[in-house]
Amino acid sequence: MRQVLLRPDVQRFIREHLDDDVSRLVLRADQYPGLPVVEIARQIGARQKAKTKLPLWYANERVIFPPVLSLEQSSSQLTATYKARLAEGDTLVDLTGGMGVDAFFLARHFRQVIHVERDAELSALAAHNFRELGADNITCIHGEAETYLARMPGKVDWIYLDPARRMESRSTSNGRVFRLEDCEPDVLGLLPGLQEKAERVLLKTSPMLDIDLALHQLNARAATVLAVENECKEVLYLLPNQPDREATLTAVDWSTTSGGEPFVFTRREEKDAQVTFSEPLAFLYEPNAALLKAGAFRLVATRYGLHKLHPHTHLYTSEARRADFPGRTFAIQTVSKLNKKALLAHLPAGKAHVAVRNFPLSVADIRRQTGIREGGDVYLFAVTDHRDRKVVLVGRKVQ
């Protein structure tokens, strides 16, 4: 099928229908005799998804995309370029190669990369795409991670893993935090072999993994919570630990336009941070998603000279603006009770963005009670303040 998809007539058809609705394209398959329209439609659909996630893959017409699940599970080009900043050396082995996005960008910092993938077709597809993308220092091997690790002849500089959550775990977790034991390959079982065969190990997991438990189980040296434009994407663990050194946590909000400034800390620093509490002042600060996931709830206030609204309300305030705060900033216009008439007096169009933090009602509850519609340039934060009062902060985002 790969050779069929590379035929000039098929390539031309894909170019001409790149923006089509793929489901309608399949329904019109009989209009295009001699073309594998179903497979072509799958490739077009994948390219549409890859346009922003993997622009290098999208731009190369000879790249062939795997089934949609592999594309969805792959790193984005943006997160892969961040990971490539963390490792360099002579040889890296990617034991869970998949589509090969991480291996491709990591290979820019290594003489040789070994891409190990247990699915034969996906391994062959990755090898084809590496050739088309000019990554000639990546060798693709079809095999199981456990088998390849056991047979590795010597020690390499780095091993990289991106374990997937097992299907049975996905069906029972209901979106809650999960553990390394719920993933495959079995990282904890492989740990002795990983430490024997690599100087360093880089492990990628979903942000739904319990970070503190994973740090303890792995005896990891560091963990990085990586967000892209305020959405947590992954957590990266660096092994092994250094003796007598507490693991560091790094929160990064990575952007398509500029790299985020990393916020680096330890759990002890967070515990020892002396935070002050205050009424809402002139400015309100909402930490980015990476900071919140990493758990720097107290330390972010002390480092930026801010006051916290409440021990369990992770919003901050100050009289003078901190332009370097890692998150969103709002100019507070007023503090109101949750009262329909009082709030609508500040919303001529009856619209606002609504958020709740440490508050007994949901956003939907507030909209039902007040009739406030989504939209506009006003933001409402329903919060509990440091006096345990339930209030609504009305403000506008500071650009």
Helices and strands as residue ranges (DSSP letters): H 2-5, H 8-16, H 22-27, G 29-31, H 37-53, H 55-59, H 68-73, H 77-83, E 89-94, H 101-106, G 107-109, E 110-117, H 120-132, E 138-142, H 145-151, E 156-161, E 164-165, H 167-173, G 180-182, E 183-184, H 187-197, E 198-205, H 211-218, E 222-228, E 231-239, E 248-254, E 263-265, H 267-272, E 283-287, H 289-294, H 299-303, E 307-310, E 313-318, E 327-336, H 340-344, E 353-357, H 363-370, E 379-384, E 390-397
